[in-house]
């Protein structure tokens, strides 16, 4: 029985060491590299969550890249805001939008 435990432990350790190598060069791209989030309602991104200027409006359904999050005024039921960018024609736009306006959210760090 001791020999079986020893072999099982050795196999588990070996697989644990090899597991990270199995995914080299494969798997999804980082969240920041693949803009999969979309706006669930039209928004005009702001320079800051508190205002201070506005950028080009973005239509509902526009694909955006979430760069980071911060807190701001309570809008649409929440005080979380995302700093986003969009390459949608005709204007490259970005800025801060309320988090509840972004669908298919990805994990991003704090701004």
DRENTORKOL-3810 file (N, C-alpha, C; in nm, 4 decimals):
REM DRENTORKOL-3810
@n.u->0.0823; n.v->-0.1197; n.w->0.0000; ca.u->0.0000; ca.v->0.0000; ca.w->0.0000; c.u->0.0867; c.v->0.1262; c.w->0.0000
@n.u->0.1988; n.v->0.1206; n.w->0.0748; ca.u->0.2886; ca.v->0.2358; ca.w->0.0813; c.u->0.3489; c.v->0.2640; c.w->-0.0562
@n.u->0.3837; n.v->0.1563; n.w->-0.1306; ca.u->0.4420; ca.v->0.1733; ca.w->-0.2634; c.u->0.3396; c.v->0.2381; c.w->-0.3579
@n.u->0.2111; n.v->0.1997; n.w->-0.3478; ca.u->0.1055; ca.v->0.2569; ca.w->-0.4306; c.u->0.0878; c.v->0.4055; c.w->-0.4003
@n.u->0.0902; n.v->0.4408; n.w->-0.2721; ca.u->0.0804; ca.v->0.5831; ca.w->-0.2342; c.u->0.1984; c.v->0.6612; c.w->-0.2884
@n.u->0.3152; n.v->0.6023; n.w->-0.2801; ca.u->0.4363; ca.v->0.6681; ca.w->-0.3279; c.u->0.4284; c.v->0.6924; c.w->-0.4787
@n.u->0.3817; n.v->0.5927; n.w->-0.5548; ca.u->0.3678; ca.v->0.6077; ca.w->-0.6995; c.u->0.2604; c.v->0.7110; c.w->-0.7339
@n.u->0.1501; n.v->0.7085; n.w->-0.6594; ca.u->0.0425; ca.v->0.8045; ca.w->-0.6832; c.u->0.0898; c.v->0.9460; c.w->-0.6552
@n.u->0.1624; n.v->0.9642; n.w->-0.5460; ca.u->0.2158; ca.v->1.0970; ca.w->-0.5108; c.u->0.3145; c.v->1.1451; c.w->-0.6160
@n.u->0.4005; n.v->1.0562; n.w->-0.6620; ca.u->0.4995; ca.v->1.0935; ca.w->-0.7631; c.u->0.4307; c.v->1.1338; c.w->-0.8937
@n.u->0.3267; n.v->1.0585; n.w->-0.9321; ca.u->0.2534; ca.v->1.0914; ca.w->-1.0546; c.u->0.1836; c.v->1.2257; c.w->-1.0419
@n.u->0.1243; n.v->1.2511; n.w->-0.9265; ca.u->0.0556; ca.v->1.3780; ca.w->-0.9037; c.u->0.1536; c.v->1.4949; c.w->-0.9103
@n.u->0.2696; n.v->1.4796; n.w->-0.8458; ca.u->0.3705; ca.v->1.5863; ca.w->-0.8473; c.u->0.4211; c.v->1.6084; c.w->-0.9898
@n.u->0.4450; n.v->1.4990; n.w->-1.0622; ca.u->0.4926; ca.v->1.5120; ca.w->-1.2002; c.u->0.3929; c.v->1.5839; c.w->-1.2890
@n.u->0.2659; n.v->1.5481; n.w->-1.2770; ca.u->0.1628; ca.v->1.6151; ca.w->-1.3565; c.u->0.1478; c.v->1.7607; c.w->-1.3159
@n.u->0.1617; n.v->1.7893; n.w->-1.1877; ca.u->0.1514; ca.v->1.9274; ca.w->-1.1402; c.u->0.2618; c.v->2.0144; c.w->-1.1986
@n.u->0.3797; n.v->1.9560; n.w->-1.2125; ca.u->0.4917; ca.v->2.0319; ca.w->-1.2679; c.u->0.4786; c.v->2.0512; c.w->-1.4185
@n.u->0.4177; n.v->1.9544; n.w->-1.4870; ca.u->0.4044; ca.v->1.9632; ca.w->-1.6318; c.u->0.2816; c.v->2.0423; c.w->-1.6758
@n.u->0.1821; n.v->2.0574; n.w->-1.5917; ca.u->0.0569; ca.v->2.1232; ca.w->-1.6294; c.u->0.0769; c.v->2.2640; c.w->-1.6855
@n.u->0.1619; n.v->2.3479; n.w->-1.6241; ca.u->0.1794; ca.v->2.4815; ca.w->-1.6817; c.u->0.2396; c.v->2.4799; c.w->-1.8225
@n.u->0.3191; n.v->2.3777; n.w->-1.8536; ca.u->0.3823; ca.v->2.3708; ca.w->-1.9856; c.u->0.2836; c.v->2.3325; c.w->-2.0942
@n.u->0.1767; n.v->2.2654; n.w->-2.0580; ca.u->0.0797; ca.v->2.2186; ca.w->-2.1567; c.u->0.0126; c.v->2.3334; c.w->-2.2305
@n.u->0.0007; n.v->2.4480; n.w->-2.1681; ca.u->-0.0694; ca.v->2.5593; ca.w->-2.2297; c.u->0.0200; c.v->2.6648; c.w->-2.2918
@n.u->0.1503; n.v->2.6375; n.w->-2.3027; ca.u->0.2394; ca.v->2.7378; ca.w->-2.3606; c.u->0.1995; c.v->2.7708; c.w->-2.5034
@n.u->0.1847; n.v->2.9003; n.w->-2.5307; ca.u->0.1505; ca.v->2.9439; ca.w->-2.6646; c.u->0.0059; c.v->2.9212; c.w->-2.7015
@n.u->-0.0723; n.v->2.8770; n.w->-2.6085; ca.u->-0.2122; ca.v->2.8494; ca.w->-2.6369; c.u->-0.2984; c.v->2.9249; c.w->-2.5370
@n.u->-0.4258; n.v->2.9227; n.w->-2.5612; ca.u->-0.5182; ca.v->2.9844; ca.w->-2.4669; c.u->-0.5599; c.v->3.1218; c.w->-2.5137
@n.u->-0.6514; n.v->3.1827; n.w->-2.4391; ca.u->-0.7048; ca.v->3.3117; ca.w->-2.4798; c.u->-0.6028; c.v->3.4232; c.w->-2.4633
@n.u->-0.6181; n.v->3.5248; n.w->-2.5436; ca.u->-0.5337; ca.v->3.6430; ca.w->-2.5315; c.u->-0.5745; c.v->3.7197; c.w->-2.4064
@n.u->-0.4856; n.v->3.8028; n.w->-2.3515; ca.u->-0.5222; ca.v->3.8820; ca.w->-2.2353; c.u->-0.6448; c.v->3.9686; c.w->-2.2644
@n.u->-0.7206; n.v->3.9991; n.w->-2.1598; ca.u->-0.8439; ca.v->4.0768; ca.w->-2.1755; c.u->-0.8174; c.v->4.2099; c.w->-2.2457
@n.u->-0.7043; n.v->4.2725; n.w->-2.2145; ca.u->-0.6767; ca.v->4.4025; ca.w->-2.2736; c.u->-0.6493; c.v->4.3938; c.w->-2.4234
@n.u->-0.6154; n.v->4.2745; n.w->-2.4728; ca.u->-0.5823; ca.v->4.2596; ca.w->-2.6138; c.u->-0.7029; c.v->4.2247; c.w->-2.6996
@n.u->-0.8107; n.v->4.1802; n.w->-2.6375; ca.u->-0.9269; ca.v->4.1399; ca.w->-2.7142; c.u->-1.0504; c.v->4.2158; c.w->-2.6676
@n.u->-1.0909; n.v->4.3157; n.w->-2.7428; ca.u->-1.2076; ca.v->4.3937; ca.w->-2.7018; c.u->-1.3369; c.v->4.3160; c.w->-2.7252
@n.u->-1.3852; n.v->4.2491; n.w->-2.6217; ca.u->-1.5068; ca.v->4.1706; ca.w->-2.6343; c.u->-1.6238; c.v->4.2350; c.w->-2.5612
@n.u->-1.5977; n.v->4.3385; n.w->-2.4861; ca.u->-1.7051; ca.v->4.4058; ca.w->-2.4136; c.u->-1.7807; c.v->4.4971; c.w->-2.5093
@n.u->-1.9082; n.v->4.5185; n.w->-2.4805; ca.u->-1.9905; ca.v->4.6066; ca.w->-2.5625; c.u->-2.0711; c.v->4.6996; c.w->-2.4733
@n.u->-2.1128; n.v->4.8100; n.w->-2.5311; ca.u->-2.1995; ca.v->4.9021; ca.w->-2.4583; c.u->-2.3429; c.v->4.8508; c.w->-2.4670
@n.u->-2.4101; n.v->4.8444; n.w->-2.3531; ca.u->-2.5488; ca.v->4.7989; ca.w->-2.3517; c.u->-2.6453; c.v->4.9158; c.w->-2.3677
@n.u->-2.5911; n.v->5.0358; n.w->-2.3662; ca.u->-2.6693; ca.v->5.1558; ca.w->-2.3956; c.u->-2.5738; c.v->5.2602; c.w->-2.4511
@n.u->-2.6256; n.v->5.3550; n.w->-2.5274; ca.u->-2.5407; ca.v->5.4599; ca.w->-2.5852; c.u->-2.4785; c.v->5.5417; c.w->-2.4733
@n.u->-2.3535; n.v->5.5781; n.w->-2.4901; ca.u->-2.2811; ca.v->5.6587; ca.w->-2.3913; c.u->-2.1905; c.v->5.7577; c.w->-2.4618
@n.u->-2.1675; n.v->5.8688; n.w->-2.3964; ca.u->-2.0658; ca.v->5.9633; ca.w->-2.4399; c.u->-1.9580; c.v->5.9616; c.w->-2.3320
@n.u->-1.8442; n.v->5.8944; n.w->-2.3594; ca.u->-1.7398; ca.v->5.8837; ca.w->-2.2575; c.u->-1.6958; c.v->6.0209; c.w->-2.2057
@n.u->-1.6649; n.v->6.0252; n.w->-2.0776; ca.u->-1.6224; ca.v->6.1480; ca.w->-2.0110; c.u->-1.4719; c.v->6.1474; c.w->-1.9891
@n.u->-1.4157; n.v->6.2657; n.w->-1.9742; ca.u->-1.2738; ca.v->6.2808; ca.w->-1.9454; c.u->-1.2413; c.v->6.2181; c.w->-1.8096
@n.u->-1.3292; n.v->6.2378; n.w->-1.7116; ca.u->-1.3203; ca.v->6.1744; ca.w->-1.5800; c.u->-1.4621; c.v->6.1306; c.w->-1.5424
@n.u->-1.4776; n.v->6.0431; n.w->-1.4442; ca.u->-1.6137; ca.v->6.0073; ca.w->-1.4026; c.u->-1.6939; c.v->6.1276; c.w->-1.3534
@n.u->-1.6249; n.v->6.2287; n.w->-1.3090; ca.u->-1.6913; ca.v->6.3478; ca.w->-1.2533; c.u->-1.7201; c.v->6.4517; c.w->-1.3597
@n.u->-1.6889; n.v->6.4243; n.w->-1.4843; ca.u->-1.7161; ca.v->6.5200; ca.w->-1.5926; c.u->-1.5868; c.v->6.5754; c.w->-1.6487
@n.u->-1.5826; n.v->6.7037; n.w->-1.6700; ca.u->-1.4600; ca.v->6.7668; ca.w->-1.7173; c.u->-1.4370; c.v->6.7507; c.w->-1.8657
@n.u->-1.5394; n.v->6.7316; n.w->-1.9417; ca.u->-1.5259; ca.v->6.7189; ca.w->-2.0864; c.u->-1.5805; c.v->6.5870; c.w->-2.1339
@n.u->-1.6197; n.v->6.5853; n.w->-2.2582; ca.u->-1.6790; ca.v->6.4653; ca.w->-2.3164; c.u->-1.6110; c.v->6.4341; c.w->-2.4481
@n.u->-1.6175; n.v->6.3075; n.w->-2.4866; ca.u->-1.5619; ca.v->6.2642; ca.w->-2.6133; c.u->-1.6753; c.v->6.2326; c.w->-2.7102
@n.u->-1.6434; n.v->6.1705; n.w->-2.8235; ca.u->-1.7437; ca.v->6.1355; ca.w->-2.9231; c.u->-1.8415; c.v->6.0339; c.w->-2.8660
@n.u->-1.9698; n.v->6.0469; n.w->-2.8975; ca.u->-2.0680; ca.v->5.9499; ca.w->-2.8481; c.u->-2.0475; c.v->5.8123; c.w->-2.9121
@n.u->-2.0795; n.v->5.7100; n.w->-2.8347; ca.u->-2.0700; ca.v->5.5723; ca.w->-2.8823; c.u->-2.2086; c.v->5.5089; c.w->-2.8755
@n.u->-2.2470; n.v->5.4407; n.w->-2.9809; ca.u->-2.3798; ca.v->5.3807; ca.w->-2.9897; c.u->-2.3889; c.v->5.2519; c.w->-2.9078
@n.u->-2.5102; n.v->5.2158; n.w->-2.8753; ca.u->-2.5376; ca.v->5.0879; ca.w->-2.8090; c.u->-2.4845; c.v->4.9759; c.w->-2.8985
@n.u->-2.4185; n.v->4.8783; n.w->-2.8397; ca.u->-2.3624; ca.v->4.7667; ca.w->-2.9158; c.u->-2.2193; c.v->4.7884; c.w->-2.9612
@n.u->-2.1640; n.v->4.9072; n.w->-2.9397; ca.u->-2.0265; ca.v->4.9357; ca.w->-2.9797; c.u->-1.9297; c.v->4.8483; c.w->-2.9003
@n.u->-1.8343; n.v->4.7871; n.w->-2.9693; ca.u->-1.7310; ca.v->4.7069; ca.w->-2.9040; c.u->-1.6305; c.v->4.7996; c.w->-2.8377
@n.u->-1.5989; n.v->4.7715; n.w->-2.7125; ca.u->-1.5043; ca.v->4.8547; ca.w->-2.6383; c.u->-1.4011; c.v->4.7671; c.w->-2.5688
@n.u->-1.2876; n.v->4.8268; n.w->-2.5378; ca.u->-1.1847; ca.v->4.7631; ca.w->-2.4572; c.u->-1.1870; c.v->4.8286; c.w->-2.3206
@n.u->-1.2027; n.v->4.7482; n.w->-2.2170; ca.u->-1.1998; ca.v->4.7991; ca.w->-2.0800; c.u->-1.0535; c.v->4.8049; c.w->-2.0361
@n.u->-1.0088; n.v->4.9233; n.w->-1.9947; ca.u->-0.8690; ca.v->4.9405; ca.w->-1.9555; c.u->-0.8482; c.v->4.9319; c.w->-1.8048
@n.u->-0.9377; n.v->4.9924; n.w->-1.7275; ca.u->-0.9276; ca.v->4.9916; ca.w->-1.5826; c.u->-1.0599; c.v->5.0403; c.w->-1.5242
@n.u->-1.0750; n.v->5.0350; n.w->-1.3927; ca.u->-1.1971; ca.v->5.0809; ca.w->-1.3279; c.u->-1.1632; c.v->5.1768; c.w->-1.2141
@n.u->-1.2597; n.v->5.2569; n.w->-1.1769; ca.u->-1.2461; ca.v->5.3485; ca.w->-1.0641; c.u->-1.3861; c.v->5.3763; c.w->-1.0087
@n.u->-1.3937; n.v->5.4543; n.w->-0.9065; ca.u->-1.5231; ca.v->5.4928; ca.w->-0.8519; c.u->-1.5528; c.v->5.6371; c.w->-0.8884
@n.u->-1.6798; n.v->5.6701; n.w->-0.8925; ca.u->-1.7236; ca.v->5.8043; ca.w->-0.9280; c.u->-1.8649; c.v->5.8252; c.w->-0.8782
@n.u->-1.9352; n.v->5.9190; n.w->-0.9378; ca.u->-2.0721; ca.v->5.9443; ca.w->-0.8946; c.u->-2.1629; c.v->5.8247; c.w->-0.9240
@n.u->-2.2645; n.v->5.8093; n.w->-0.8432; ca.u->-2.3603; ca.v->5.7010; ca.w->-0.8591; c.u->-2.4491; c.v->5.7291; c.w->-0.9804
@n.u->-2.4311; n.v->5.6487; n.w->-1.0852; ca.u->-2.5085; ca.v->5.6625; ca.w->-1.2087; c.u->-2.5598; c.v->5.5244; c.w->-1.2469
@n.u->-2.6820; n.v->5.5155; n.w->-1.2878; ca.u->-2.7418; ca.v->5.3880; ca.w->-1.3296; c.u->-2.7333; c.v->5.2813; c.w->-1.2202
@n.u->-2.7395; n.v->5.3227; n.w->-1.0960; ca.u->-2.7428; ca.v->5.2273; ca.w->-0.9860; c.u->-2.6083; c.v->5.1813; c.w->-0.9348
@n.u->-2.5007; n.v->5.2452; n.w->-0.9747; ca.u->-2.3686; ca.v->5.2052; ca.w->-0.9252; c.u->-2.2689; c.v->5.3185; c.w->-0.9336
@n.u->-2.1639; n.v->5.3092; n.w->-0.8527; ca.u->-2.0605; ca.v->5.4130; ca.w->-0.8501; c.u->-1.9301; c.v->5.3662; c.w->-0.9147
@n.u->-1.9329; n.v->5.2511; n.w->-0.9812; ca.u->-1.8138; ca.v->5.1998; ca.w->-1.0489; c.u->-1.8132; c.v->5.2495; c.w->-1.1930
@n.u->-1.6980; n.v->5.2913; n.w->-1.2390; ca.u->-1.6805; ca.v->5.3423; ca.w->-1.3754; c.u->-1.5639; c.v->5.2696; c.w->-1.4409
@n.u->-1.5759; n.v->5.2457; n.w->-1.5729; ca.u->-1.4671; ca.v->5.1869; ca.w->-1.6503; c.u->-1.4068; c.v->5.2913; c.w->-1.7431
@n.u->-1.2743; n.v->5.2887; n.w->-1.7540; ca.u->-1.2055; ca.v->5.3680; ca.w->-1.8553; c.u->-1.1991; c.v->5.2752; c.w->-1.9758
@n.u->-1.2608; n.v->5.3181; n.w->-2.0859; ca.u->-1.2720; ca.v->5.2330; ca.w->-2.2050; c.u->-1.2115; c.v->5.3030; c.w->-2.3266
@n.u->-1.1818; n.v->5.2244; n.w->-2.4280; ca.u->-1.1441; ca.v->5.2776; ca.w->-2.5586; c.u->-1.2217; c.v->5.2011; c.w->-2.6643
@n.u->-1.2423; n.v->5.2659; n.w->-2.7784; ca.u->-1.3115; ca.v->5.2026; ca.w->-2.8897; c.u->-1.2497; c.v->5.2503; c.w->-3.0200
@n.u->-1.2312; n.v->5.1598; n.w->-3.1116; ca.u->-1.1766; ca.v->5.1932; ca.w->-3.2433; c.u->-1.2850; c.v->5.1959; c.w->-3.3495
@n.u->-1.4099; n.v->5.2112; n.w->-3.3095; ca.u->-1.5208; ca.v->5.2091; ca.w->-3.4044; c.u->-1.5188; c.v->5.3321; c.w->-3.4938
@n.u->-1.5359; n.v->5.3098; n.w->-3.6215; ca.u->-1.5420; ca.v->5.4169; ca.w->-3.7203; c.u->-1.6662; c.v->5.5022; c.w->-3.6925
@n.u->-1.6657; n.v->5.6307; n.w->-3.7085; ca.u->-1.5633; ca.v->5.7103; ca.w->-3.7745; c.u->-1.4623; c.v->5.7716; c.w->-3.6788
@n.u->-1.4789; n.v->5.7531; n.w->-3.5484; ca.u->-1.3893; ca.v->5.8178; ca.w->-3.4534; c.u->-1.3353; c.v->5.7164; c.w->-3.3544
@n.u->-1.2069; n.v->5.7308; n.w->-3.3226; ca.u->-1.1527; ca.v->5.6535; ca.w->-3.2118; c.u->-1.1914; c.v->5.7299; c.w->-3.0863
@n.u->-1.2543; n.v->5.6642; n.w->-2.9940; ca.u->-1.3043; ca.v->5.7330; ca.w->-2.8769; c.u->-1.2691; c.v->5.6551; c.w->-2.7520
@n.u->-1.2728; n.v->5.7224; n.w->-2.6417; ca.u->-1.2461; ca.v->5.6583; ca.w->-2.5141; c.u->-1.2777; c.v->5.7530; c.w->-2.4013
@n.u->-1.2669; n.v->5.7048; n.w->-2.2810; ca.u->-1.2945; ca.v->5.7835; ca.w->-2.1634; c.u->-1.3644; c.v->5.6965; c.w->-2.0605
@n.u->-1.4326; n.v->5.7605; n.w->-1.9680; ca.u->-1.4992; ca.v->5.6895; ca.w->-1.8589; c.u->-1.6491; c.v->5.6780; c.w->-1.8844
@n.u->-1.7021; n.v->5.5572; n.w->-1.8609; ca.u->-1.8460; ca.v->5.5311; ca.w->-1.8717; c.u->-1.8889; c.v->5.4543; c.w->-1.7468
@n.u->-2.0162; n.v->5.4684; n.w->-1.7063; ca.u->-2.0637; ca.v->5.3908; ca.w->-1.5916; c.u->-2.0505; c.v->5.2411; c.w->-1.6184
@n.u->-2.0122; n.v->5.1660; n.w->-1.5174; ca.u->-1.9909; ca.v->5.0216; ca.w->-1.5335; c.u->-2.1171; c.v->4.9502; c.w->-1.5795
@n.u->-2.2333; n.v->4.9972; n.w->-1.5370; ca.u->-2.3580; ca.v->4.9316; ca.w->-1.5760; c.u->-2.3910; c.v->4.9511; c.w->-1.7234
@n.u->-2.3153; n.v->5.0335; n.w->-1.7930; ca.u->-2.3360; ca.v->5.0540; ca.w->-1.9362; c.u->-2.2534; c.v->4.9578; c.w->-2.0208
@n.u->-2.1687; n.v->4.8763; n.w->-1.9555; ca.u->-2.0789; ca.v->4.7863; ca.w->-2.0275; c.u->-2.1242; c.v->4.6422; c.w->-2.0067
@n.u->-2.1500; n.v->4.5736; n.w->-2.1172; ca.u->-2.1864; ca.v->4.4327; ca.w->-2.1133; c.u->-2.0665; c.v->4.3453; c.w->-2.1431
@n.u->-2.0739; n.v->4.2195; n.w->-2.1061; ca.u->-1.9635; ca.v->4.1235; ca.w->-2.1240; c.u->-1.8342; c.v->4.1799; c.w->-2.0662
@n.u->-1.8415; n.v->4.2178; n.w->-1.9399; ca.u->-1.7269; ca.v->4.2798; ca.w->-1.8739; c.u->-1.6129; c.v->4.1802; c.w->-1.8550
@n.u->-1.4920; n.v->4.2333; n.w->-1.8647; ca.u->-1.3711; ca.v->4.1545; ca.w->-1.8399; c.u->-1.3080; c.v->4.2027; c.w->-1.7113
@n.u->-1.2120; n.v->4.1295; n.w->-1.6619; ca.u->-1.1424; ca.v->4.1683; ca.w->-1.5392; c.u->-1.0314; c.v->4.2652; c.w->-1.5744
@n.u->-1.0353; n.v->4.3824; n.w->-1.5113; ca.u->-0.9310; ca.v->4.4832; ca.w->-1.5303; c.u->-0.8893; c.v->4.5355; c.w->-1.3938
@n.u->-0.7735; n.v->4.5964; n.w->-1.3860; ca.u->-0.7257; ca.v->4.6511; ca.w->-1.2611; c.u->-0.7815; c.v->4.7890; c.w->-1.2329
@n.u->-0.7528; n.v->4.8361; n.w->-1.1139; ca.u->-0.7945; ca.v->4.9706; ca.w->-1.0721; c.u->-0.7082; c.v->5.0742; c.w->-1.1438
@n.u->-0.7687; n.v->5.1844; n.w->-1.1818; ca.u->-0.6947; ca.v->5.2913; ca.w->-1.2524; c.u->-0.5952; c.v->5.3598; c.w->-1.1594
END
